[in-house]
Amino acid sequence: MASKRLPFTIEDMTEEEVNRRRSSGLVHQDKMIFTNPGRVILPPLYRSLAEAYYNFEFRSDDVVLLSYTKSGTVWCKEILWAMTHLDQLHLADQQHIDDRNYFIDKDMLKPYCAGDGHLMTERFSKECPGAREEDGVAIQLAAAHTGSPRFISSHLPFSLLNPSLLDTCKVVYVARNPKDVCFSCYNFYSNLGNMETNLEGCAELFMNGDLLYGQYWEHLRQALQHRSHHNLHIMFYEDMKADLISQLSILDSFLGLGINSDDLVRVADHTSFEKMKAREASIPIIRFQSGGSFFHGGKVGGWSNKATADLDAKIDTWITHNSRDLQDIYFRYAAD
């Protein structure tokens, strides 16, 4: 099949932009590239992988998980895997989550936050003989995968993926309220050693669309414009926290799995915050230089416990301005 031409360009940041990002507290992620249109900010390695991402051939039995970063992606990866591996849940105690699904962004994130997932590298030489690592380990392994279903995850927005994605397979999009996304980004980048500023400085970067993957609202809006598509299911992190069993039941219906109520309870238990944090002790999601944990409470409203009243008012104004055309979307900012 002939490759589709990219409908966007990939541009370098100016030296002025790099200096501005650096002075704002971004370390190691100051010199990035971005797409035009859309201004999705990505690592320089994206340039060599862009066509592979855009032309990746999805299959009808694939299950694809998309999200803006720090929206509950790892939790949802584990949920999707558990729902289709009910007789193999013990493997989660032995294998990294990225050895049980294909996180295709992994290769371009290597210098920043690639995580572990050692089995993927070992499998590459066996399953992709003659292939080059610089062409993407995760994405080439995904292409070579023969089992069903094939689980793929990404933080890339719809506009940077194959246009036929939704017409081909099931897609789950998980969204989280922007305040807690920002707070989670702050914790994550700080643990990575990629950010030297306070929460207010991180919020400025987040609201300006200066963090990795660019503008939060554009990412979400691209998903919402497809919300009536029969192959798209949008989940909200806050709804999952409020009543996980109910949300798992809805997800089960969307995927057509037919899981009974007892097994849904097993999935909920397997993917509880406590169980996932315990597994992280022996199989870290990412090895932070600071020694910190990937999981930071996982509660709704973490932002409210740290943000000043002035900062909260500022982000409220930003949310109101950017969500005026999204009147049917209501985010929860505190636990019920």
C-alpha positions as CSV (number, residue, x, y, z in Angstrom):
1,M,0.0,0.0,0.0
2,A,1.4,3.4,-1.0
3,S,2.3,5.7,1.9
4,K,0.2,8.7,2.4
5,R,1.9,12.1,2.3
6,L,2.0,14.0,5.6
7,P,-0.6,16.8,5.7
8,F,1.6,18.8,8.0
9,T,5.2,20.0,8.2
10,I,7.6,19.4,11.0
11,E,9.5,22.5,12.1
12,D,12.4,23.4,14.5
13,M,12.0,25.8,17.3
14,T,13.8,29.1,17.0
15,E,16.7,29.8,19.3
16,E,14.4,32.4,20.9
17,E,11.8,29.8,21.7
18,V,14.4,27.4,23.0
19,N,15.8,30.1,25.3
20,R,12.3,31.0,26.5
21,R,11.4,27.4,27.3
22,R,14.7,27.0,29.1
23,S,14.3,30.1,31.2
24,S,10.7,29.0,32.0
25,G,12.2,25.9,33.8
26,L,12.1,23.2,31.1
27,V,15.3,21.2,31.3
28,H,16.3,18.6,28.6
29,Q,12.9,19.3,26.9
30,D,13.8,22.9,25.9
31,K,14.8,22.1,22.3
32,M,11.9,20.3,20.6
33,I,10.2,20.3,17.2
34,F,6.6,21.0,16.4
35,T,4.0,20.2,13.8
36,N,2.4,22.8,11.6
37,P,-0.6,23.2,11.7
38,G,-1.5,22.1,15.2
39,R,1.7,22.9,17.0
40,V,2.1,19.5,18.6
41,I,5.4,19.7,20.5
42,L,7.4,16.5,20.2
43,P,11.0,15.2,20.6
44,P,13.4,15.6,17.6
45,L,13.3,11.8,17.1
46,Y,9.6,12.2,16.0
47,R,10.9,13.6,12.7
48,S,12.3,10.3,11.5
49,L,9.2,8.4,12.7
50,A,6.4,10.7,11.6
51,E,5.6,8.8,8.4
52,A,5.6,5.5,10.2
53,Y,3.1,6.8,12.7
54,Y,0.9,8.4,10.1
55,N,0.9,5.4,7.8
56,F,0.7,2.6,10.4
57,E,-1.8,0.0,9.2
58,F,-4.3,-0.7,11.9
59,R,-6.4,-3.9,11.8
60,S,-10.0,-4.5,12.5
61,D,-9.4,-6.5,15.7
62,D,-7.0,-3.9,17.2
63,V,-7.8,-2.0,20.4
64,V,-6.2,1.4,20.5
65,L,-5.9,3.6,23.5
66,L,-5.3,7.3,23.0
67,S,-5.0,10.1,25.6
68,Y,-3.3,13.4,26.3
69,T,-0.3,12.7,28.6
70,K,-0.9,12.2,32.3
71,S,-4.6,11.4,31.9
72,G,-4.6,7.9,33.4
73,T,-3.1,6.1,30.4
74,V,-1.1,3.5,32.4
75,W,-4.2,2.7,34.4
76,C,-6.3,2.2,31.3
77,K,-3.5,0.1,29.6
78,E,-3.7,-2.3,32.5
79,I,-7.5,-2.3,32.5
80,L,-7.6,-3.1,28.8
81,W,-5.0,-5.8,29.1
82,A,-6.7,-7.4,32.2
83,M,-10.1,-7.5,30.5
84,T,-8.8,-9.7,27.7
85,H,-6.3,-11.7,29.8
86,L,-8.4,-12.8,32.7
87,D,-6.6,-16.1,32.9
88,Q,-3.2,-14.5,32.8
89,L,-3.4,-11.7,35.4
90,H,-0.3,-13.1,37.2
91,L,1.8,-12.0,34.2
92,A,1.5,-8.4,35.4
93,D,3.7,-9.3,38.3
94,Q,6.4,-10.4,35.9
95,Q,6.2,-8.2,32.8
96,H,6.3,-4.4,32.3
97,I,3.1,-2.9,31.0
98,D,4.9,-1.9,27.8
99,D,5.8,-5.5,27.2
100,R,2.1,-6.3,27.2
101,N,1.0,-3.6,24.9
102,Y,2.6,-1.5,22.1
103,F,3.2,2.1,23.3
104,I,4.3,3.4,19.9
105,D,5.5,6.7,21.2
106,K,8.2,4.9,23.2
107,D,11.0,5.2,20.6
108,M,10.8,9.0,20.2
109,L,10.7,9.4,24.0
110,K,13.8,7.4,24.7
111,P,16.0,10.3,25.7
112,Y,13.4,11.7,28.1
113,C,11.1,9.1,29.7
114,A,11.1,5.8,27.8
115,G,10.7,3.6,30.9
116,D,11.8,0.0,31.1
117,G,10.1,-2.8,29.1
118,H,13.2,-4.9,28.5
119,L,11.5,-7.8,26.8
120,M,10.5,-5.5,23.8
121,T,14.2,-5.0,22.9
122,E,14.9,-8.7,23.2
123,R,12.0,-9.6,21.1
124,F,12.9,-7.1,18.4
125,S,15.9,-9.0,17.0
126,K,13.9,-12.2,16.9
127,E,10.6,-10.9,15.5
128,C,11.9,-8.2,13.2
129,P,15.1,-9.7,11.6
130,G,17.0,-7.2,9.5
131,A,14.9,-4.2,10.9
132,R,16.7,-1.1,12.2
133,E,16.0,0.1,15.8
134,E,16.2,3.7,14.6
135,D,13.0,3.0,12.6
136,G,11.1,2.3,15.8
137,V,11.2,-0.8,17.9
138,A,7.7,-0.6,19.3
139,I,6.0,0.3,16.1
140,Q,7.8,-2.4,14.1
141,L,7.1,-5.0,16.7
142,A,3.4,-3.9,16.6
143,A,3.4,-4.3,12.8
144,A,4.9,-7.8,13.1
145,H,2.5,-8.9,15.8
146,T,0.3,-11.8,14.7
147,G,-1.9,-12.4,17.7
148,S,-5.4,-11.0,18.4
149,P,-6.3,-8.6,19.8
150,R,-3.3,-6.3,19.3
151,F,-3.2,-3.5,21.9
152,I,-1.6,-0.2,20.8
153,S,-1.4,3.0,22.8
154,S,-0.3,6.6,22.0
155,H,-0.4,10.2,23.2
156,L,-0.4,11.4,19.6
157,P,-3.6,13.3,18.6
158,F,-5.8,11.9,15.8
159,S,-4.3,14.3,13.3
160,L,-0.9,12.6,13.5
161,L,-2.2,9.1,13.1
162,N,-3.6,7.2,10.1
163,P,-6.8,8.9,9.0
164,S,-8.4,5.4,8.6
165,L,-7.9,4.6,12.3
166,L,-11.5,5.0,13.4
167,D,-13.0,3.3,10.4
168,T,-10.8,0.3,11.0
169,C,-10.8,-0.6,14.7
170,K,-12.0,0.2,18.2
171,V,-10.5,3.2,19.9
172,V,-10.7,4.1,23.6
173,Y,-9.9,7.8,24.4
174,V,-9.4,8.7,28.1
175,A,-9.8,12.3,29.2
176,R,-9.0,13.9,32.6
177,N,-9.7,17.3,34.0
178,P,-7.1,19.8,32.9
179,K,-6.2,20.9,36.5
180,D,-5.2,17.4,37.6
181,V,-3.5,16.8,34.2
182,C,-1.3,19.9,34.9
183,F,-0.6,18.8,38.5
184,S,0.3,15.3,37.3
185,C,2.6,16.8,34.6
186,Y,4.3,18.9,37.3
187,N,5.0,15.8,39.5
188,F,6.1,13.7,36.5
189,Y,8.5,16.2,34.9
190,S,9.9,17.1,38.3
191,N,10.7,13.5,39.1
192,L,12.3,13.1,35.7
193,G,14.5,16.1,36.4
194,N,13.1,17.8,33.3
195,M,11.5,20.7,35.1
196,E,13.0,23.3,37.5
197,T,10.1,25.5,38.4
198,N,7.2,25.5,40.8
199,L,3.5,24.5,40.1
200,E,2.7,28.0,38.9
201,G,5.6,27.9,36.4
202,C,4.4,24.5,35.1
203,A,0.8,25.8,34.8
204,E,2.0,28.6,32.6
205,L,3.8,26.2,30.3
206,F,0.8,23.9,30.3
207,M,-1.7,26.7,29.5
208,N,0.6,28.0,26.7
209,G,0.8,24.5,25.1
210,D,4.5,24.4,25.8
211,L,4.6,20.9,27.3
212,L,5.2,17.7,25.4
213,Y,2.3,17.0,23.0
214,G,1.3,20.6,22.9
215,Q,-2.1,22.1,23.6
216,Y,-4.4,20.1,25.9
217,W,-7.6,21.5,24.4
218,E,-6.7,20.8,20.8
219,H,-5.9,17.1,21.7
220,L,-9.2,16.7,23.5
221,R,-11.2,18.6,20.8
222,Q,-9.9,16.2,18.1
223,A,-11.3,13.3,20.0
224,L,-14.6,15.0,20.8
225,Q,-15.3,15.8,17.2
226,H,-15.5,12.1,16.5
227,R,-17.5,11.2,19.6
228,S,-20.5,9.9,17.6
229,H,-18.3,7.4,15.7
230,H,-19.3,3.9,16.5
231,N,-15.7,2.8,16.9
232,L,-14.8,5.5,19.5
233,H,-15.4,5.3,23.2
234,I,-14.5,8.3,25.4
235,M,-13.9,7.6,29.1
236,F,-13.4,10.2,31.8
237,Y,-10.8,9.6,34.5
238,E,-13.1,11.2,37.1
239,D,-16.0,8.9,36.2
240,M,-13.7,5.9,36.6
241,K,-12.6,7.0,40.0
242,A,-16.2,7.6,41.1
243,D,-17.6,4.2,39.9
244,L,-15.1,1.9,38.2
245,I,-17.3,-1.1,37.9
246,S,-20.0,0.9,36.1
247,Q,-17.4,2.3,33.7
248,L,-15.8,-1.2,33.2
249,S,-19.3,-2.5,32.3
250,I,-19.8,0.2,29.7
251,L,-16.3,-0.4,28.3
252,D,-17.0,-4.2,28.1
253,S,-20.1,-3.5,26.1
254,F,-18.2,-1.3,23.7
255,L,-15.5,-3.9,23.2
256,G,-18.1,-6.7,23.0
257,L,-16.2,-9.0,25.4
258,G,-19.2,-10.2,27.5
259,I,-17.3,-10.2,30.8
260,N,-19.4,-11.3,33.8
261,S,-19.9,-9.2,36.9
262,D,-17.5,-11.3,39.0
263,D,-14.7,-10.9,36.5
264,L,-15.3,-7.2,36.3
265,V,-14.7,-7.1,40.0
266,R,-11.5,-9.0,39.5
267,V,-10.4,-6.5,36.9
268,A,-11.2,-3.6,39.2
269,D,-9.2,-5.2,42.0
270,H,-6.2,-6.0,39.7
271,T,-6.1,-2.4,38.5
272,S,-6.6,-0.7,41.9
273,F,-4.2,2.0,42.8
274,E,-2.9,0.0,45.6
275,K,-2.2,-3.1,43.5
276,M,-0.6,-1.1,40.7
277,K,1.6,0.8,43.1
278,A,2.7,-2.4,44.7
279,R,3.7,-3.9,41.4
280,E,5.7,-0.8,40.6
281,A,8.0,-1.6,43.5
282,S,9.5,-4.6,41.5
283,I,8.7,-3.5,38.0
284,P,9.0,0.4,37.8
285,I,7.0,2.1,35.1
286,I,9.9,4.5,34.7
287,R,13.1,4.7,36.7
288,F,13.2,8.2,38.1
289,Q,16.6,9.7,39.0
290,S,15.0,11.1,42.1
291,G,13.8,7.7,43.1
292,G,10.2,8.9,43.2
293,S,7.1,6.9,42.3
294,F,5.2,7.0,39.0
295,F,2.0,7.0,41.1
296,H,1.1,10.1,43.1
297,G,-2.1,9.4,44.9
298,G,-4.2,9.1,41.7
299,K,-7.1,11.0,43.3
300,V,-9.4,13.5,41.8
301,G,-8.6,17.0,43.0
302,G,-4.9,16.8,43.6
303,W,-4.5,20.2,42.0
304,S,-6.7,21.8,44.6
305,N,-4.5,20.7,47.5
306,K,-1.4,22.5,46.0
307,A,-2.6,25.4,43.9
308,T,-2.9,28.9,45.4
309,A,-6.2,30.7,45.1
310,D,-4.7,33.1,42.5
311,L,-3.4,30.2,40.4
312,D,-6.7,28.4,40.6
313,A,-8.5,31.5,39.5
314,K,-6.1,31.9,36.6
315,I,-6.6,28.4,35.3
316,D,-10.4,28.7,35.8
317,T,-10.3,31.7,33.4
318,W,-8.2,29.7,30.9
319,I,-10.6,26.7,31.1
320,T,-13.7,28.9,30.6
321,H,-12.1,30.6,27.6
322,N,-11.1,27.4,25.9
323,S,-14.2,25.3,26.7
324,R,-16.9,27.7,25.5
325,D,-17.6,25.5,22.5
326,L,-17.6,22.3,24.6
327,Q,-20.7,23.0,26.6
328,D,-21.7,19.4,26.8
329,I,-18.5,18.4,28.6
330,Y,-18.4,18.7,32.3
331,F,-15.3,17.9,34.3
332,R,-15.3,17.0,37.9
333,Y,-12.6,18.8,39.9
334,A,-13.2,17.1,43.2
335,A,-14.0,13.6,44.4
336,D,-17.7,12.9,45.1
